[in-house]
Structure formats: C-alpha cells, structure tokens
Amino acid sequence: MSNKNAKVAALIDPWRGRDLDARYLAYFDCFNRGLFYEAHEVLEELWLLGTDSIGRRFCAPAKNAAPPGCFSL
C-alpha cells in the first residue's frame, strides 16, 4: 500500500460500518473541516473504482463518448 493510499484509508476507516458508503462520509467530513485536498483524494477512491459500495455505477461514459482526456467536437 502506498503512503497516499494509507493516508486515504485512515480517513475512510472511522466511517466504515454505517448506512452510507464510508468514502462519502469521509469526503463530507474532510470537506466540512476544510481539508479540500484530502476530500478530493477520498472521492478519487470512488471515481477510480467506478461504483459505490452497493454496486451503483456512476460517471459511466456515454455509448459513443470520446476516450477520457480527449475533446469531442
């Protein structure tokens, strides 16, 4: 586990075992405490995975979308 991953895990762990996804709860906690970079890092865990803890997909690309990082004109 990288140092970054360990720090993010430490932010998420206290929120596990609750009704909502621990990553969302950790995000709101960091954001409300003004830890905006850390809040971003916590949400990145969800973005990279592509689903939340109960399998709901989000940020799914459109059927004919350009690859990430590309502009479609």
LUMLUMDREN-2810 file (N, C-alpha, C; in Angstrom, 1 decimal):
<atoms>
<atom><aa>M</aa><ch>A</ch><at>N</at><xx>0.9</xx><yy>-1.2</yy><zz>0.0</zz></atom>
<atom><aa>M</aa><ch>A</ch><at>CA</at><xx>0.0</xx><yy>0.0</yy><zz>0.0</zz></atom>
<atom><aa>M</aa><ch>A</ch><at>C</at><xx>0.9</xx><yy>1.2</yy><zz>0.0</zz></atom>
<atom><aa>S</aa><ch>A</ch><at>N</at><xx>0.6</xx><yy>2.2</yy><zz>-0.9</zz></atom>
<atom><aa>S</aa><ch>A</ch><at>CA</at><xx>1.4</xx><yy>3.4</yy><zz>-1.0</zz></atom>
<atom><aa>S</aa><ch>A</ch><at>C</at><xx>1.1</xx><yy>4.3</yy><zz>0.2</zz></atom>
<atom><aa>N</aa><ch>A</ch><at>N</at><xx>2.0</xx><yy>5.2</yy><zz>0.5</zz></atom>
<atom><aa>N</aa><ch>A</ch><at>CA</at><xx>1.8</xx><yy>6.2</yy><zz>1.5</zz></atom>
<atom><aa>N</aa><ch>A</ch><at>C</at><xx>0.5</xx><yy>7.0</yy><zz>1.4</zz></atom>
<atom><aa>K</aa><ch>A</ch><at>N</at><xx>0.2</xx><yy>7.3</yy><zz>0.1</zz></atom>
<atom><aa>K</aa><ch>A</ch><at>CA</at><xx>-1.1</xx><yy>8.0</yy><zz>-0.2</zz></atom>
<atom><aa>K</aa><ch>A</ch><at>C</at><xx>-2.3</xx><yy>7.2</yy><zz>0.1</zz></atom>
<atom><aa>N</aa><ch>A</ch><at>N</at><xx>-2.2</xx><yy>5.9</yy><zz>-0.3</zz></atom>
<atom><aa>N</aa><ch>A</ch><at>CA</at><xx>-3.3</xx><yy>5.0</yy><zz>0.0</zz></atom>
<atom><aa>N</aa><ch>A</ch><at>C</at><xx>-3.5</xx><yy>4.8</yy><zz>1.5</zz></atom>
<atom><aa>A</aa><ch>A</ch><at>N</at><xx>-2.5</xx><yy>4.7</yy><zz>2.2</zz></atom>
<atom><aa>A</aa><ch>A</ch><at>CA</at><xx>-2.6</xx><yy>4.6</yy><zz>3.7</zz></atom>
<atom><aa>A</aa><ch>A</ch><at>C</at><xx>-3.2</xx><yy>5.8</yy><zz>4.3</zz></atom>
<atom><aa>K</aa><ch>A</ch><at>N</at><xx>-2.9</xx><yy>7.0</yy><zz>3.8</zz></atom>
<atom><aa>K</aa><ch>A</ch><at>CA</at><xx>-3.5</xx><yy>8.2</yy><zz>4.4</zz></atom>
<atom><aa>K</aa><ch>A</ch><at>C</at><xx>-5.0</xx><yy>8.3</yy><zz>4.0</zz></atom>
<atom><aa>V</aa><ch>A</ch><at>N</at><xx>-5.3</xx><yy>7.9</yy><zz>2.8</zz></atom>
<atom><aa>V</aa><ch>A</ch><at>CA</at><xx>-6.7</xx><yy>7.9</yy><zz>2.4</zz></atom>
<atom><aa>V</aa><ch>A</ch><at>C</at><xx>-7.5</xx><yy>6.9</yy><zz>3.2</zz></atom>
<atom><aa>A</aa><ch>A</ch><at>N</at><xx>-6.9</xx><yy>5.7</yy><zz>3.4</zz></atom>
<atom><aa>A</aa><ch>A</ch><at>CA</at><xx>-7.6</xx><yy>4.6</yy><zz>4.2</zz></atom>
<atom><aa>A</aa><ch>A</ch><at>C</at><xx>-7.8</xx><yy>5.1</yy><zz>5.6</zz></atom>
<atom><aa>A</aa><ch>A</ch><at>N</at><xx>-6.9</xx><yy>5.8</yy><zz>6.2</zz></atom>
<atom><aa>A</aa><ch>A</ch><at>CA</at><xx>-7.0</xx><yy>6.3</yy><zz>7.5</zz></atom>
<atom><aa>A</aa><ch>A</ch><at>C</at><xx>-8.1</xx><yy>7.3</yy><zz>7.7</zz></atom>
<atom><aa>L</aa><ch>A</ch><at>N</at><xx>-8.4</xx><yy>8.0</yy><zz>6.6</zz></atom>
<atom><aa>L</aa><ch>A</ch><at>CA</at><xx>-9.5</xx><yy>9.0</yy><zz>6.6</zz></atom>
<atom><aa>L</aa><ch>A</ch><at>C</at><xx>-10.9</xx><yy>8.3</yy><zz>6.5</zz></atom>
<atom><aa>I</aa><ch>A</ch><at>N</at><xx>-10.9</xx><yy>7.2</yy><zz>5.8</zz></atom>
<atom><aa>I</aa><ch>A</ch><at>CA</at><xx>-12.1</xx><yy>6.4</yy><zz>5.5</zz></atom>
<atom><aa>I</aa><ch>A</ch><at>C</at><xx>-12.5</xx><yy>5.5</yy><zz>6.6</zz></atom>
<atom><aa>D</aa><ch>A</ch><at>N</at><xx>-11.5</xx><yy>4.8</yy><zz>7.2</zz></atom>
<atom><aa>D</aa><ch>A</ch><at>CA</at><xx>-11.7</xx><yy>3.7</yy><zz>8.2</zz></atom>
<atom><aa>D</aa><ch>A</ch><at>C</at><xx>-12.7</xx><yy>4.1</yy><zz>9.3</zz></atom>
<atom><aa>P</aa><ch>A</ch><at>N</at><xx>-12.6</xx><yy>5.3</yy><zz>9.9</zz></atom>
<atom><aa>P</aa><ch>A</ch><at>CA</at><xx>-13.6</xx><yy>5.6</yy><zz>11.0</zz></atom>
<atom><aa>P</aa><ch>A</ch><at>C</at><xx>-15.0</xx><yy>5.6</yy><zz>10.6</zz></atom>
<atom><aa>W</aa><ch>A</ch><at>N</at><xx>-15.3</xx><yy>5.6</yy><zz>9.3</zz></atom>
<atom><aa>W</aa><ch>A</ch><at>CA</at><xx>-16.7</xx><yy>5.8</yy><zz>8.8</zz></atom>
<atom><aa>W</aa><ch>A</ch><at>C</at><xx>-17.2</xx><yy>4.4</yy><zz>8.3</zz></atom>
<atom><aa>R</aa><ch>A</ch><at>N</at><xx>-16.5</xx><yy>3.4</yy><zz>8.4</zz></atom>
<atom><aa>R</aa><ch>A</ch><at>CA</at><xx>-17.0</xx><yy>2.1</yy><zz>7.9</zz></atom>
<atom><aa>R</aa><ch>A</ch><at>C</at><xx>-18.1</xx><yy>1.5</yy><zz>8.9</zz></atom>
<atom><aa>G</aa><ch>A</ch><at>N</at><xx>-18.9</xx><yy>0.7</yy><zz>8.3</zz></atom>
<atom><aa>G</aa><ch>A</ch><at>CA</at><xx>-20.0</xx><yy>0.1</yy><zz>9.1</zz></atom>
<atom><aa>G</aa><ch>A</ch><at>C</at><xx>-21.2</xx><yy>0.9</yy><zz>9.4</zz></atom>
<atom><aa>R</aa><ch>A</ch><at>N</at><xx>-21.4</xx><yy>1.9</yy><zz>8.6</zz></atom>
<atom><aa>R</aa><ch>A</ch><at>CA</at><xx>-22.6</xx><yy>2.8</yy><zz>8.7</zz></atom>
<atom><aa>R</aa><ch>A</ch><at>C</at><xx>-23.5</xx><yy>2.6</yy><zz>7.5</zz></atom>
<atom><aa>D</aa><ch>A</ch><at>N</at><xx>-24.6</xx><yy>3.3</yy><zz>7.5</zz></atom>
<atom><aa>D</aa><ch>A</ch><at>CA</at><xx>-25.6</xx><yy>3.1</yy><zz>6.5</zz></atom>
<atom><aa>D</aa><ch>A</ch><at>C</at><xx>-25.1</xx><yy>3.6</yy><zz>5.1</zz></atom>
<atom><aa>L</aa><ch>A</ch><at>N</at><xx>-24.3</xx><yy>4.6</yy><zz>5.1</zz></atom>
<atom><aa>L</aa><ch>A</ch><at>CA</at><xx>-23.8</xx><yy>5.2</yy><zz>3.8</zz></atom>
<atom><aa>L</aa><ch>A</ch><at>C</at><xx>-22.4</xx><yy>4.7</yy><zz>3.6</zz></atom>
<atom><aa>D</aa><ch>A</ch><at>N</at><xx>-22.0</xx><yy>4.8</yy><zz>2.3</zz></atom>
<atom><aa>D</aa><ch>A</ch><at>CA</at><xx>-20.7</xx><yy>4.4</yy><zz>1.9</zz></atom>
<atom><aa>D</aa><ch>A</ch><at>C</at><xx>-19.7</xx><yy>5.3</yy><zz>2.8</zz></atom>
<atom><aa>A</aa><ch>A</ch><at>N</at><xx>-18.7</xx><yy>4.6</yy><zz>3.3</zz></atom>
<atom><aa>A</aa><ch>A</ch><at>CA</at><xx>-17.7</xx><yy>5.3</yy><zz>4.2</zz></atom>
<atom><aa>A</aa><ch>A</ch><at>C</at><xx>-16.9</xx><yy>6.3</yy><zz>3.4</zz></atom>
<atom><aa>R</aa><ch>A</ch><at>N</at><xx>-16.7</xx><yy>6.1</yy><zz>2.1</zz></atom>
<atom><aa>R</aa><ch>A</ch><at>CA</at><xx>-16.0</xx><yy>7.1</yy><zz>1.4</zz></atom>
<atom><aa>R</aa><ch>A</ch><at>C</at><xx>-16.8</xx><yy>8.4</yy><zz>1.2</zz></atom>
<atom><aa>Y</aa><ch>A</ch><at>N</at><xx>-18.1</xx><yy>8.3</yy><zz>1.1</zz></atom>
<atom><aa>Y</aa><ch>A</ch><at>CA</at><xx>-18.9</xx><yy>9.6</yy><zz>1.0</zz></atom>
<atom><aa>Y</aa><ch>A</ch><at>C</at><xx>-18.8</xx><yy>10.3</yy><zz>2.4</zz></atom>
<atom><aa>L</aa><ch>A</ch><at>N</at><xx>-19.0</xx><yy>9.5</yy><zz>3.5</zz></atom>
<atom><aa>L</aa><ch>A</ch><at>CA</at><xx>-18.9</xx><yy>10.1</yy><zz>4.8</zz></atom>
<atom><aa>L</aa><ch>A</ch><at>C</at><xx>-17.6</xx><yy>10.8</yy><zz>5.1</zz></atom>
<atom><aa>A</aa><ch>A</ch><at>N</at><xx>-16.5</xx><yy>10.1</yy><zz>4.7</zz></atom>
<atom><aa>A</aa><ch>A</ch><at>CA</at><xx>-15.2</xx><yy>10.6</yy><zz>4.9</zz></atom>
<atom><aa>A</aa><ch>A</ch><at>C</at><xx>-15.0</xx><yy>11.9</yy><zz>4.0</zz></atom>
<atom><aa>Y</aa><ch>A</ch><at>N</at><xx>-15.5</xx><yy>11.9</yy><zz>2.8</zz></atom>
<atom><aa>Y</aa><ch>A</ch><at>CA</at><xx>-15.5</xx><yy>13.1</yy><zz>2.0</zz></atom>
<atom><aa>Y</aa><ch>A</ch><at>C</at><xx>-16.1</xx><yy>14.3</yy><zz>2.7</zz></atom>
<atom><aa>F</aa><ch>A</ch><at>N</at><xx>-17.4</xx><yy>14.1</yy><zz>3.1</zz></atom>
<atom><aa>F</aa><ch>A</ch><at>CA</at><xx>-18.1</xx><yy>15.2</yy><zz>3.8</zz></atom>
<atom><aa>F</aa><ch>A</ch><at>C</at><xx>-17.4</xx><yy>15.7</yy><zz>5.1</zz></atom>
<atom><aa>D</aa><ch>A</ch><at>N</at><xx>-16.8</xx><yy>14.7</yy><zz>5.8</zz></atom>
<atom><aa>D</aa><ch>A</ch><at>CA</at><xx>-16.1</xx><yy>15.1</yy><zz>7.0</zz></atom>
<atom><aa>D</aa><ch>A</ch><at>C</at><xx>-14.8</xx><yy>16.0</yy><zz>6.6</zz></atom>
<atom><aa>C</aa><ch>A</ch><at>N</at><xx>-14.1</xx><yy>15.5</yy><zz>5.7</zz></atom>
<atom><aa>C</aa><ch>A</ch><at>CA</at><xx>-12.9</xx><yy>16.3</yy><zz>5.2</zz></atom>
<atom><aa>C</aa><ch>A</ch><at>C</at><xx>-13.3</xx><yy>17.6</yy><zz>4.7</zz></atom>
<atom><aa>F</aa><ch>A</ch><at>N</at><xx>-14.3</xx><yy>17.7</yy><zz>3.9</zz></atom>
<atom><aa>F</aa><ch>A</ch><at>CA</at><xx>-14.8</xx><yy>18.9</yy><zz>3.3</zz></atom>
<atom><aa>F</aa><ch>A</ch><at>C</at><xx>-15.2</xx><yy>19.9</yy><zz>4.3</zz></atom>
<atom><aa>N</aa><ch>A</ch><at>N</at><xx>-16.0</xx><yy>19.4</yy><zz>5.3</zz></atom>
<atom><aa>N</aa><ch>A</ch><at>CA</at><xx>-16.5</xx><yy>20.3</yy><zz>6.3</zz></atom>
<atom><aa>N</aa><ch>A</ch><at>C</at><xx>-15.4</xx><yy>20.8</yy><zz>7.3</zz></atom>
<atom><aa>R</aa><ch>A</ch><at>N</at><xx>-14.3</xx><yy>20.1</yy><zz>7.3</zz></atom>
<atom><aa>R</aa><ch>A</ch><at>CA</at><xx>-13.2</xx><yy>20.5</yy><zz>8.1</zz></atom>
<atom><aa>R</aa><ch>A</ch><at>C</at><xx>-12.2</xx><yy>21.4</yy><zz>7.3</zz></atom>
<atom><aa>G</aa><ch>A</ch><at>N</at><xx>-12.5</xx><yy>21.6</yy><zz>6.1</zz></atom>
<atom><aa>G</aa><ch>A</ch><at>CA</at><xx>-11.7</xx><yy>22.4</yy><zz>5.2</zz></atom>
<atom><aa>G</aa><ch>A</ch><at>C</at><xx>-10.5</xx><yy>21.7</yy><zz>4.7</zz></atom>
<atom><aa>L</aa><ch>A</ch><at>N</at><xx>-10.5</xx><yy>20.4</yy><zz>4.7</zz></atom>
<atom><aa>L</aa><ch>A</ch><at>CA</at><xx>-9.5</xx><yy>19.6</yy><zz>4.1</zz></atom>
<atom><aa>L</aa><ch>A</ch><at>C</at><xx>-9.8</xx><yy>19.2</yy><zz>2.7</zz></atom>
<atom><aa>F</aa><ch>A</ch><at>N</at><xx>-9.8</xx><yy>20.2</yy><zz>1.8</zz></atom>
<atom><aa>F</aa><ch>A</ch><at>CA</at><xx>-10.3</xx><yy>20.0</yy><zz>0.5</zz></atom>
<atom><aa>F</aa><ch>A</ch><at>C</at><xx>-9.5</xx><yy>19.1</yy><zz>-0.4</zz></atom>
<atom><aa>Y</aa><ch>A</ch><at>N</at><xx>-8.1</xx><yy>19.1</yy><zz>-0.2</zz></atom>
<atom><aa>Y</aa><ch>A</ch><at>CA</at><xx>-7.3</xx><yy>18.1</yy><zz>-1.0</zz></atom>
<atom><aa>Y</aa><ch>A</ch><at>C</at><xx>-7.6</xx><yy>16.7</yy><zz>-0.5</zz></atom>
<atom><aa>E</aa><ch>A</ch><at>N</at><xx>-7.7</xx><yy>16.5</yy><zz>0.8</zz></atom>
<atom><aa>E</aa><ch>A</ch><at>CA</at><xx>-8.0</xx><yy>15.2</yy><zz>1.3</zz></atom>
<atom><aa>E</aa><ch>A</ch><at>C</at><xx>-9.4</xx><yy>14.7</yy><zz>0.9</zz></atom>
<atom><aa>A</aa><ch>A</ch><at>N</at><xx>-10.3</xx><yy>15.7</yy><zz>0.8</zz></atom>
<atom><aa>A</aa><ch>A</ch><at>CA</at><xx>-11.7</xx><yy>15.3</yy><zz>0.4</zz></atom>
<atom><aa>A</aa><ch>A</ch><at>C</at><xx>-11.7</xx><yy>14.8</yy><zz>-1.0</zz></atom>
<atom><aa>H</aa><ch>A</ch><at>N</at><xx>-10.9</xx><yy>15.5</yy><zz>-1.9</zz></atom>
<atom><aa>H</aa><ch>A</ch><at>CA</at><xx>-10.7</xx><yy>15.1</yy><zz>-3.3</zz></atom>
<atom><aa>H</aa><ch>A</ch><at>C</at><xx>-10.1</xx><yy>13.7</yy><zz>-3.3</zz></atom>
<atom><aa>E</aa><ch>A</ch><at>N</at><xx>-9.1</xx><yy>13.4</yy><zz>-2.6</zz></atom>
<atom><aa>E</aa><ch>A</ch><at>CA</at><xx>-8.4</xx><yy>12.1</yy><zz>-2.6</zz></atom>
<atom><aa>E</aa><ch>A</ch><at>C</at><xx>-9.4</xx><yy>11.0</yy><zz>-2.2</zz></atom>
<atom><aa>V</aa><ch>A</ch><at>N</at><xx>-10.2</xx><yy>11.3</yy><zz>-1.2</zz></atom>
<atom><aa>V</aa><ch>A</ch><at>CA</at><xx>-11.2</xx><yy>10.3</yy><zz>-0.7</zz></atom>
<atom><aa>V</aa><ch>A</ch><at>C</at><xx>-12.2</xx><yy>9.9</yy><zz>-1.8</zz></atom>
<atom><aa>L</aa><ch>A</ch><at>N</at><xx>-12.7</xx><yy>11.0</yy><zz>-2.5</zz></atom>
<atom><aa>L</aa><ch>A</ch><at>CA</at><xx>-13.7</xx><yy>10.7</yy><zz>-3.6</zz></atom>
<atom><aa>L</aa><ch>A</ch><at>C</at><xx>-13.0</xx><yy>10.0</yy><zz>-4.8</zz></atom>
<atom><aa>E</aa><ch>A</ch><at>N</at><xx>-11.7</xx><yy>10.3</yy><zz>-5.0</zz></atom>
<atom><aa>E</aa><ch>A</ch><at>CA</at><xx>-11.0</xx><yy>9.6</yy><zz>-6.1</zz></atom>
<atom><aa>E</aa><ch>A</ch><at>C</at><xx>-11.1</xx><yy>8.1</yy><zz>-5.9</zz></atom>
<atom><aa>E</aa><ch>A</ch><at>N</at><xx>-11.1</xx><yy>7.6</yy><zz>-4.7</zz></atom>
<atom><aa>E</aa><ch>A</ch><at>CA</at><xx>-11.3</xx><yy>6.2</yy><zz>-4.5</zz></atom>
<atom><aa>E</aa><ch>A</ch><at>C</at><xx>-12.5</xx><yy>5.7</yy><zz>-5.2</zz></atom>
<atom><aa>L</aa><ch>A</ch><at>N</at><xx>-13.6</xx><yy>6.4</yy><zz>-5.1</zz></atom>
<atom><aa>L</aa><ch>A</ch><at>CA</at><xx>-14.9</xx><yy>6.0</yy><zz>-5.8</zz></atom>
<atom><aa>L</aa><ch>A</ch><at>C</at><xx>-14.7</xx><yy>6.2</yy><zz>-7.3</zz></atom>
<atom><aa>W</aa><ch>A</ch><at>N</at><xx>-14.1</xx><yy>7.3</yy><zz>-7.7</zz></atom>
<atom><aa>W</aa><ch>A</ch><at>CA</at><xx>-14.0</xx><yy>7.6</yy><zz>-9.2</zz></atom>
<atom><aa>W</aa><ch>A</ch><at>C</at><xx>-13.2</xx><yy>6.5</yy><zz>-9.9</zz></atom>
<atom><aa>L</aa><ch>A</ch><at>N</at><xx>-12.1</xx><yy>6.1</yy><zz>-9.2</zz></atom>
<atom><aa>L</aa><ch>A</ch><at>CA</at><xx>-11.3</xx><yy>5.1</yy><zz>-9.9</zz></atom>
<atom><aa>L</aa><ch>A</ch><at>C</at><xx>-12.0</xx><yy>3.7</yy><zz>-9.9</zz></atom>
<atom><aa>L</aa><ch>A</ch><at>N</at><xx>-12.8</xx><yy>3.4</yy><zz>-8.9</zz></atom>
<atom><aa>L</aa><ch>A</ch><at>CA</at><xx>-13.5</xx><yy>2.2</yy><zz>-8.8</zz></atom>
<atom><aa>L</aa><ch>A</ch><at>C</at><xx>-14.7</xx><yy>2.2</yy><zz>-9.8</zz></atom>
<atom><aa>G</aa><ch>A</ch><at>N</at><xx>-15.4</xx><yy>3.3</yy><zz>-9.9</zz></atom>
<atom><aa>G</aa><ch>A</ch><at>CA</at><xx>-16.5</xx><yy>3.4</yy><zz>-10.9</zz></atom>
<atom><aa>G</aa><ch>A</ch><at>C</at><xx>-17.8</xx><yy>3.0</yy><zz>-10.3</zz></atom>
<atom><aa>T</aa><ch>A</ch><at>N</at><xx>-17.8</xx><yy>2.5</yy><zz>-9.1</zz></atom>
<atom><aa>T</aa><ch>A</ch><at>CA</at><xx>-19.1</xx><yy>2.1</yy><zz>-8.4</zz></atom>
<atom><aa>T</aa><ch>A</ch><at>C</at><xx>-19.0</xx><yy>2.5</yy><zz>-6.9</zz></atom>
<atom><aa>D</aa><ch>A</ch><at>N</at><xx>-20.2</xx><yy>2.6</yy><zz>-6.3</zz></atom>
<atom><aa>D</aa><ch>A</ch><at>CA</at><xx>-20.2</xx><yy>2.8</yy><zz>-4.9</zz></atom>
<atom><aa>D</aa><ch>A</ch><at>C</at><xx>-20.2</xx><yy>1.4</yy><zz>-4.1</zz></atom>
<atom><aa>S</aa><ch>A</ch><at>N</at><xx>-20.4</xx><yy>1.4</yy><zz>-2.8</zz></atom>
<atom><aa>S</aa><ch>A</ch><at>CA</at><xx>-20.2</xx><yy>0.2</yy><zz>-2.1</zz></atom>
<atom><aa>S</aa><ch>A</ch><at>C</at><xx>-21.4</xx><yy>-0.8</yy><zz>-2.3</zz></atom>
<atom><aa>I</aa><ch>A</ch><at>N</at><xx>-22.5</xx><yy>-0.4</yy><zz>-2.9</zz></atom>
<atom><aa>I</aa><ch>A</ch><at>CA</at><xx>-23.6</xx><yy>-1.3</yy><zz>-3.2</zz></atom>
<atom><aa>I</aa><ch>A</ch><at>C</at><xx>-23.7</xx><yy>-1.6</yy><zz>-4.7</zz></atom>
<atom><aa>G</aa><ch>A</ch><at>N</at><xx>-22.7</xx><yy>-1.2</yy><zz>-5.4</zz></atom>
<atom><aa>G</aa><ch>A</ch><at>CA</at><xx>-22.6</xx><yy>-1.5</yy><zz>-6.8</zz></atom>
<atom><aa>G</aa><ch>A</ch><at>C</at><xx>-23.3</xx><yy>-0.6</yy><zz>-7.8</zz></atom>
<atom><aa>R</aa><ch>A</ch><at>N</at><xx>-23.7</xx><yy>0.6</yy><zz>-7.3</zz></atom>
<atom><aa>R</aa><ch>A</ch><at>CA</at><xx>-24.3</xx><yy>1.6</yy><zz>-8.3</zz></atom>
<atom><aa>R</aa><ch>A</ch><at>C</at><xx>-23.2</xx><yy>2.2</yy><zz>-9.1</zz></atom>
<atom><aa>R</aa><ch>A</ch><at>N</at><xx>-23.3</xx><yy>2.2</yy><zz>-10.4</zz></atom>
<atom><aa>R</aa><ch>A</ch><at>CA</at><xx>-22.3</xx><yy>2.8</yy><zz>-11.3</zz></atom>
<atom><aa>R</aa><ch>A</ch><at>C</at><xx>-22.6</xx><yy>4.3</yy><zz>-11.4</zz></atom>
<atom><aa>F</aa><ch>A</ch><at>N</at><xx>-21.5</xx><yy>5.1</yy><zz>-11.5</zz></atom>
<atom><aa>F</aa><ch>A</ch><at>CA</at><xx>-21.7</xx><yy>6.5</yy><zz>-11.8</zz></atom>
<atom><aa>F</aa><ch>A</ch><at>C</at><xx>-20.5</xx><yy>6.9</yy><zz>-12.7</zz></atom>
<atom><aa>C</aa><ch>A</ch><at>N</at><xx>-20.7</xx><yy>8.1</yy><zz>-13.3</zz></atom>
<atom><aa>C</aa><ch>A</ch><at>CA</at><xx>-19.7</xx><yy>8.6</yy><zz>-14.2</zz></atom>
<atom><aa>C</aa><ch>A</ch><at>C</at><xx>-19.5</xx><yy>7.6</yy><zz>-15.4</zz></atom>
<atom><aa>A</aa><ch>A</ch><at>N</at><xx>-20.5</xx><yy>6.8</yy><zz>-15.7</zz></atom>
<atom><aa>A</aa><ch>A</ch><at>CA</at><xx>-20.4</xx><yy>5.9</yy><zz>-16.8</zz></atom>
<atom><aa>A</aa><ch>A</ch><at>C</at><xx>-20.3</xx><yy>6.7</yy><zz>-18.1</zz></atom>
<atom><aa>P</aa><ch>A</ch><at>N</at><xx>-19.4</xx><yy>6.4</yy><zz>-19.0</zz></atom>
<atom><aa>P</aa><ch>A</ch><at>CA</at><xx>-19.3</xx><yy>7.1</yy><zz>-20.3</zz></atom>
<atom><aa>P</aa><ch>A</ch><at>C</at><xx>-20.5</xx><yy>6.8</yy><zz>-21.2</zz></atom>
<atom><aa>A</aa><ch>A</ch><at>N</at><xx>-20.8</xx><yy>7.8</yy><zz>-21.9</zz></atom>
<atom><aa>A</aa><ch>A</ch><at>CA</at><xx>-21.9</xx><yy>7.7</yy><zz>-22.9</zz></atom>
<atom><aa>A</aa><ch>A</ch><at>C</at><xx>-21.4</xx><yy>6.6</yy><zz>-24.0</zz></atom>
<atom><aa>K</aa><ch>A</ch><at>N</at><xx>-22.4</xx><yy>6.0</yy><zz>-24.6</zz></atom>
<atom><aa>K</aa><ch>A</ch><at>CA</at><xx>-22.1</xx><yy>4.9</yy><zz>-25.5</zz></atom>
<atom><aa>K</aa><ch>A</ch><at>C</at><xx>-21.0</xx><yy>5.3</yy><zz>-26.6</zz></atom>
<atom><aa>N</aa><ch>A</ch><at>N</at><xx>-21.1</xx><yy>6.5</yy><zz>-27.2</zz></atom>
<atom><aa>N</aa><ch>A</ch><at>CA</at><xx>-20.1</xx><yy>6.9</yy><zz>-28.2</zz></atom>
<atom><aa>N</aa><ch>A</ch><at>C</at><xx>-19.2</xx><yy>8.0</yy><zz>-27.7</zz></atom>
<atom><aa>A</aa><ch>A</ch><at>N</at><xx>-18.9</xx><yy>8.0</yy><zz>-26.5</zz></atom>
<atom><aa>A</aa><ch>A</ch><at>CA</at><xx>-18.1</xx><yy>9.1</yy><zz>-25.9</zz></atom>
<atom><aa>A</aa><ch>A</ch><at>C</at><xx>-16.7</xx><yy>9.0</yy><zz>-26.3</zz></atom>
<atom><aa>A</aa><ch>A</ch><at>N</at><xx>-16.0</xx><yy>10.1</yy><zz>-26.4</zz></atom>
<atom><aa>A</aa><ch>A</ch><at>CA</at><xx>-14.6</xx><yy>10.2</yy><zz>-26.7</zz></atom>
<atom><aa>A</aa><ch>A</ch><at>C</at><xx>-13.9</xx><yy>9.6</yy><zz>-25.5</zz></atom>
<atom><aa>P</aa><ch>A</ch><at>N</at><xx>-12.7</xx><yy>9.0</yy><zz>-25.7</zz></atom>
<atom><aa>P</aa><ch>A</ch><at>CA</at><xx>-11.9</xx><yy>8.5</yy><zz>-24.6</zz></atom>
<atom><aa>P</aa><ch>A</ch><at>C</at><xx>-11.6</xx><yy>9.6</yy><zz>-23.6</zz></atom>
<atom><aa>P</aa><ch>A</ch><at>N</at><xx>-11.4</xx><yy>9.3</yy><zz>-22.3</zz></atom>
<atom><aa>P</aa><ch>A</ch><at>CA</at><xx>-11.1</xx><yy>10.3</yy><zz>-21.3</zz></atom>
<atom><aa>P</aa><ch>A</ch><at>C</at><xx>-9.8</xx><yy>11.1</yy><zz>-21.7</zz></atom>
<atom><aa>G</aa><ch>A</ch><at>N</at><xx>-9.9</xx><yy>12.4</yy><zz>-21.5</zz></atom>
<atom><aa>G</aa><ch>A</ch><at>CA</at><xx>-8.8</xx><yy>13.2</yy><zz>-21.9</zz></atom>
<atom><aa>G</aa><ch>A</ch><at>C</at><xx>-8.9</xx><yy>13.8</yy><zz>-23.3</zz></atom>
<atom><aa>C</aa><ch>A</ch><at>N</at><xx>-9.8</xx><yy>13.3</yy><zz>-24.1</zz></atom>
<atom><aa>C</aa><ch>A</ch><at>CA</at><xx>-10.0</xx><yy>13.8</yy><zz>-25.5</zz></atom>
<atom><aa>C</aa><ch>A</ch><at>C</at><xx>-11.2</xx><yy>14.7</yy><zz>-25.6</zz></atom>
<atom><aa>F</aa><ch>A</ch><at>N</at><xx>-11.1</xx><yy>15.6</yy><zz>-26.5</zz></atom>
<atom><aa>F</aa><ch>A</ch><at>CA</at><xx>-12.2</xx><yy>16.5</yy><zz>-26.8</zz></atom>
<atom><aa>F</aa><ch>A</ch><at>C</at><xx>-12.9</xx><yy>16.0</yy><zz>-28.0</zz></atom>
<atom><aa>S</aa><ch>A</ch><at>N</at><xx>-14.2</xx><yy>16.1</yy><zz>-27.9</zz></atom>
<atom><aa>S</aa><ch>A</ch><at>CA</at><xx>-15.1</xx><yy>15.7</yy><zz>-29.0</zz></atom>
<atom><aa>S</aa><ch>A</ch><at>C</at><xx>-15.8</xx><yy>16.9</yy><zz>-29.6</zz></atom>
<atom><aa>L</aa><ch>A</ch><at>N</at><xx>-15.5</xx><yy>17.2</yy><zz>-30.8</zz></atom>
<atom><aa>L</aa><ch>A</ch><at>CA</at><xx>-16.1</xx><yy>18.4</yy><zz>-31.5</zz></atom>
<atom><aa>L</aa><ch>A</ch><at>C</at><xx>-17.2</xx><yy>18.0</yy><zz>-32.4</zz></atom>
</atoms>
